Amino acid sequence: MLLDKLGRKNTLYVLNVIALTAWALMAFAVESDVDIVFIQLMVSRFCIGIAMGIASAPVGVYSAEISLPRIRGRLILGTSVSIALGILVIYILGYFIRNDWQLIAIICCVYQIVAMICVIPMPESPSWLVYKGRLEEAKRALNYFRGLERSSEIVHPEVLAEYNLMQKSIQLGEGVKKPPFLKSIREPEVYKPLLILMGLFAFQQLTGIFVVVVYAVQISQEAGVSIDPFMCAIMIGVGRVTTTLLLGVILERWGRRRSGIVSALGMCVCMFLLAGYSWVSWLQSIPYLPVIAIIAFIVLSTFGLYTLPFFMISELFPQKVRGAASGLTVAVGMCFAFICIKTYPAMKNALDNEYCFVIYGIMAFVAAIYVYAVLPETRGRTLLAIEDQFRTGVKSQRYQAAPVEMQEVSIK
């Protein structure tokens, strides 16, 4: 709703204000009054939960709408790099500052202020401006993103062709007047990607990715890791950042489907190795196998299953429902995350860690089958071409990138 009503840029402002409020409540909790501290902490965590939900969609949607098809994957990937880097920074803060959570909250406040300042010079998405009928602003923004003078007139023929194609996409979505989401959801270009991505988010969580991220220290200790578990968490974070940086090249060379299949099968093997470490004697002779398995699980998940759902919400939905559909999909994903994270301690107590790892491994194998069977390939295709395939059920050559793809030229 925020993405559609306020726009991509203003949604980022809202996100940063909520997050800053959350960290400030935690940072300046009055320790002398336990009841007030408890209330502040609960309100803070509730607000940061809202911020996490909002943060999942707008940057990816914005990146998809301002980029060209040949660089869209790498640009959207900036979201995943930032998430991986943020988790690593928190792991590092946890390693050095183990007993002062208010100091960590103050550091997060400073970061949030910097993030809000960075939003100020950003132009609004040209696609959203066209959708709202603000055509002059859309032309200025599109000129800016294509390296031209920020003018309300488009003179470059390829940029003009791209602008006309953008307008055509909006017209296919029933013009500037937006249909109700519940009505749009009956259309194949909406409900097909919605169901596909909800399923992908479900498998993302059921394979235990968020469980390993959240319980990294505890899982490391219980898996028999001999090094400092906080250092193991940092190694996991470093592995994620490194892999995410390489992911742009991987996704552009392998495509989305192959990356997802390799990722899921690799995660399956890692979970079985982690479970087998307690049962198979010869596995116990391999030095640091639990550390290797946990880090490899995170690295392989980053290659596909962890990243793809957030990545592809920016590619699969048509413009007319992109905000609402992205929000609904992420909400479903967060519900699965909540269920998996909250049930893990009970599962561990009832089944032991080894059987939990086996369940996660089986779900990763099923996820590989799901990706192979239903996930469409979007590499190098325009957003309009992807939408047209869902609408017609045929992968046609219409709306491809070639007629509007800008050439690499120097503009003085």
N, C-alpha and C positions, 0 to 999 in steps of 0.2 A: 504493500500500500504506500509506504514512504517513497519507494523508488518511482512509482507511477505518478503520485501526487506532487511530490516535492522535487523530483529529479535526482539524478545520481550524485551530484555535488552536494546538494543540501542534505541528502541522506547521510553523507559522510560527516557533515557538521553535527547532525543529531547523534550519530554514533560516538563521536569524540566527546561531546558534552556529557552523554550518559556515562561513558567509561571514566572520564575525569571525575565526575561526581562519585562514582563507586570507589575509586582509589583514594579520593580525598576523605571520604567517610572512614575508610580503614586506616589511613595514615594518621588522622587526627582524632582517633578514638580516645576518650578520656579514661585512662586506666584506673582512676580512683573510684569510679562508680561502675561496678560490674554489670548492673542491669542496663545502663546506657551503652556500655561497650558491646554487650550482647546484641542489643537492638541495632546499633550502628553496623556491626559485622553482618547481621542477617540482611539488612537493607542493602549493604554494599555488595554482598554476594548475589542478591537478586538482581541488582542493577547491572553487575558485570555479566550475569547470565543473559540479560536482554542485549547488552552490547555484543556478546559473542554471537548471538543469533543474528543480529543486524549485520555484523561484520562478514558473515559468510558469503553474502551475495553481491553488494554494490560494487566493489572494486573489480571483481571478475566481469560483471556485466558492463561496467564502464570500459574496461580494457578491450572487451570483445567489440564494442560499438565504435571505438575510435581507431581500431587497427585495420590494417590490410590483411587479407587471408593468409598471405605467405609468412607473416610475422605474428599472427594472432596467438598461436600457441605459445610462443616465447613470452609475449607480453602478458597474457593471462597468468602465465607461470609465476610472474612477480608476486602474486598473492600467496602462492604456495611457498616460495622462497622466504617471504616475510613471516609466515606462520612458523616455518621450521626454524628460522633465525630467532624469532621471539621465544619459542620454547627452549632453545639452546641458551639464550641469555638468562632465562629464569632458572634453568638447571645450574648455570654458573653462579648466579646470585645465591641459590640455595646451597651451593658447595662452600662459598666463602662466608655467607651470612646465614648461619643455621638457626639462630635464636632471636633474630630481630625482624619480625614480619612487618613492623611499621616502617622501618627503613626501606625495605623492599617496596612497600606501597608508595612511599615518597618518590622513589626512583621511577616507578610506573607513572606517577602524576606528571613528572617532568617529561617523560616520553610522550604522554598523551597531549601535552601542550604543544610539543614540537610537531606531532602528527597533525594537530588542528591547524597550525600555521602553514604547514605544507599544502593543505587543501586550498588555501586562499587563491593562489595564482592559477589554479586549474580551470580551464573552460568547461562548460557543461557539454554533455554528449550531443553531437550533431543529430544522431538518430532520435533521441528523446525530444530535442527542440523541434525537429520536423514533425514528429508525432503530435506535439502540442500546437503546431501551426505557427511557431516562432521562426519563420523561414530566414529572415535576415541574420538573426543570431546563429542559426544553424550554418549558414554559409560562412560567416566569420570563423566559427569554430572549426569547420571542415578545412578551410584554407590554412588555419593555424596548424592543424594536425598533419597537413600534407606539406608543411615547410614553406608556405606561401605567405604573402602579406595578409594581415588580418582584416580583410575587406568584406563588405556585404555583397560584393559581386564576384562571381567565380569566372575567371578568364582562362584558366588552364583546362584544355579539352578533356583530359582524363579525369580530373577532379570533377568537372561538370557532369561527365558521364556517371561517375560514382554517385553524385548528388541526385541525379535523375533516377538512378536505380534505387536509391534510398527512398525517394518519394514513391516510386512504384511499389516498393515493399509495404509502405504504410497504406497505400490505396488498396492493396490486396487484403489488408487487415481491416477493411471496412471504413477507410478514411480516418479523418481526425477524430470523429466521434467514437469513443471507446465502447464496445459492447460489454455487457456484464460478464464477469469472469465465469459465473456458473453456466451462462449460455455458451461462451467460447469453449468451455471444457469438453463439450460434446464433439468438437471438431477434431479430426484425426491428427492435424498438425499440433494439437495441444495435448490431447489425452495420451497419445502414443509416447511422446518423450516424457510426459509426466509419470506414466507407469514404469517406463524403462529406468528413469533416474531414481524413483522411489525404491525400486528393486535393487539398484546399484548401491544406494545409500544403506539399505538394509544389510546387504552382504558386507559392505565396508565395516559396519559395526559388529556383525555377528562373527567376523574373523578375529575379533579381539584387538584391533589396531589401537583404539582409544584406551582400552584396558591396559595395554602395555605402556602407552605414553603416560597415563595418569599414575599407574602403580609401578613405574619403572624401578624405583628403589626397592620396594617390597618384593617384586618378582625376582630381581637380581639376588637379593638375600636368600629367598626361599629356593631358588634354582641352584644354589651352591656356588655362586660367584665368589671367588676368593679375594678379589680386589675391593676397594672402597666402593660401596654401591652408589654413592653420590657421584663418584668418578665414572662409574659405569653409565649412569644417566647422562653425564656430559658426553661420553663417547657415543651414546645413542643419538644425542642431539647433533653432534658433529657429522655423524653418518647421514642423518636426514638432510642437513644443509648441503653437504657435498653432493648427495644424490639429486636433490632438487635442482641444484645449479646445472647438473648434466641433463636433467629431464627434458629441457627444451629441445636439445639435439635428438634425444631418444624418441620423443613423441613425433618429431617431424620426420625422422627416418623410418621408424617402425610403424607409426600410426597409433591411434588410440586403442584399437582392439588388440593388436599384438602385445602392446605394452601391458594392458590389463591382464591378458592370459598369462604371460611370463611372470608378472608380479604375483598373481594369485597362486600359481603352481609353486613358485619359490617360497611363498609364505607357508604353504602346506608342508613342504619339506622341513622348513625351520621349526614349525610347531611339533612335528613328529620327532625330530631330533631332540628337541627340548624335553618332550615327554619320555622318549626312550633313554635319556641319560640316566634316569633313576632305575630303569629296568634291565638294560643291556650292559653287561660288564665291560665289553670291549669299547663301548662308547665312552665309558668313564675314564679310559686310559688316554683319551684325546685331551691335551691341555686346553683349558679355557673354552671348552665346547659350549657351555651355557652362555658365556659372554658373546662368542661368535654367533650362536644361533639367535640370540635376542637382537644383536646389532644387525645381523643379516635380515632378520624379519622386518625391522624398521626400514632398512635400506630398500628391500624388495617391495614393501608396501608403498614406499614413496615413488617407485617406478610406475605404479599404476593405481592400485585399488584405493590407496589413501587419497591420492590427488585427483584421479579422474572424475569422481562425482562432483566435486566443487568446480573442477575445470569445465566440465561439459554442461553445467546449468547455464553457462554463458553462451553456449553454442547451439543448443538444441531447441530452445523455446523461441517462438515468433515474437516480434516486437510488441504486438498488441497485448500480450499477457506475460511478457518476460519478467516484469517486476513481481506480479502476484504469483505466478507459477514458480519462480525461483524461491520466493519466500515460503510457499507451501512445501516445496521439496526439501528445503533445508530444515524446516520445522519437523518434518517426518524423520529426517536424518538425525536431528538432535534428540527426538523422542527415543529412537533406537539407541543412541549413544547413552542417554540417561538410563535406560533399562539395562544395558550391558554393563555399564560402570557400577550401578547400584547392586546388581545381582552377582557380580564377580566374587565378593567376599563370601556370600552364602554358598555359591557354587564351589568355591575352594574348600570351604569347611565340610560340605557334603560329599564331594567327589575326590578331593585332593587336587593339587595343581596339575599333576600329570594328566588326569582325565579331562581337566579343563582345556589343556593344550591340545589333546586329541580332538575334542569337539571343535576348537578353533581351526585345527588343521583340516578337518572334514568340511567345514563351512568354506574354507579357502578353496578347496578342490571344487565344490559345487559352484562357487563364485566364478571360477575359470570357465566352467561349462556355460554359465549364464552370460558372461561377456561374449563368448564365442557365438552363442545362439541369438542374442537379441541386440547387442550394442552396435549401432551404426558407425561406420568410419567417417570422420569429418575432416581429416587432414587435407589442407589445401582447398577446401570448398567454401564458398560464400555462405553467409547465414541464410540468405534467401534461397539458395539451392538446397540447403538442408531442410528448410521449411517446406519447400515444394515436394521433396521426396516423401515426407510424412503425409502431405496432403493427398498426393496422387498414388503413393505406394510404388513409384517407379523412380529409379535414379537416372534422371534425365540430364542432358547437357545444357539445359537452360540456366541462366543466371550464374554462369561460371565466372571465374575471376579475370580471365584474360582480357575482355573488352574494357575493364575499368582498372586494371592493375597498373599503378604508376610505375614508370621506369625509374631507374636510379640515375638521377641527373643532378648536377650541381646548379643551385639557384643562387645568384648573387643579388 
